[in-house]
């Protein structure tokens, strides 16, 4: 009886699973990095708008 069924302890199967996991995690890291960069740009924009608002009012010490 020949056994062609690869079990979870088969090294080739483990390598394939770990490769897929690595690729999935890399994709998710890239997505998270993109979201972080977008949030950072939005934060910078809000800070600039706040500074412009303070400048328009004249006395920035009164606003917190």
C-alpha positions as CSV (number, residue, x, y, z in Angstrom):
1,X,0.0,0.0,0.0
2,X,1.6,3.3,-1.1
3,X,1.0,6.3,1.0
4,X,0.7,9.6,-1.1
5,X,-1.2,11.5,1.6
6,X,0.9,14.3,3.0
7,X,0.1,15.0,6.6
8,X,0.6,18.2,8.6
9,X,4.1,17.0,9.7
10,X,5.3,16.8,6.1
11,X,8.1,19.3,5.6
12,X,7.0,20.3,2.1
13,X,3.5,21.0,3.4
14,X,4.8,23.0,6.3
15,X,7.1,25.1,4.0
16,X,4.1,25.7,1.7
17,X,1.9,26.8,4.6
18,X,4.5,29.0,6.1
19,X,5.2,30.6,2.7
20,X,1.5,31.4,2.3
21,X,1.4,32.8,5.9
22,X,4.4,35.0,5.2
23,X,2.9,36.4,2.0
24,X,-0.4,37.1,3.8
25,X,1.4,38.9,6.7
26,X,3.5,40.9,4.2
27,X,0.3,42.0,2.4
28,X,-1.3,43.0,5.7
29,X,1.8,44.9,6.8
30,X,1.8,46.8,3.5
31,X,-1.9,47.6,3.9
32,X,-1.3,48.8,7.5
33,X,1.6,50.9,6.3
34,X,-0.6,52.5,3.7
35,X,-3.3,53.3,6.2
36,X,-0.7,54.7,8.6
37,X,0.7,57.0,5.9
38,X,-2.8,58.2,5.0
39,X,-3.6,58.9,8.7
40,X,-0.2,60.7,9.1
41,X,-1.1,63.0,6.1
42,X,-4.5,63.7,7.5
43,X,-3.0,64.5,10.9
44,X,-0.6,66.9,9.3
45,X,-3.4,68.6,7.4
46,X,-5.5,69.0,10.6
47,X,-2.5,70.5,12.4
48,X,-1.9,72.9,9.5
49,X,-5.6,73.9,9.6
50,X,-5.4,74.5,13.4
51,X,-2.3,76.7,12.9
52,X,-4.1,78.7,10.2
53,X,-7.1,79.1,12.4
54,X,-4.9,80.4,15.3
55,X,-3.2,82.8,12.9
56,X,-6.6,84.1,11.7
57,X,-7.7,84.8,15.3
58,X,-4.5,86.6,16.1
59,X,-3.7,85.5,19.6
60,X,-2.8,81.8,19.6
61,X,-2.2,81.7,23.3
62,X,-5.9,82.0,24.1
63,X,-6.8,78.9,22.1
64,X,-6.0,75.4,23.4
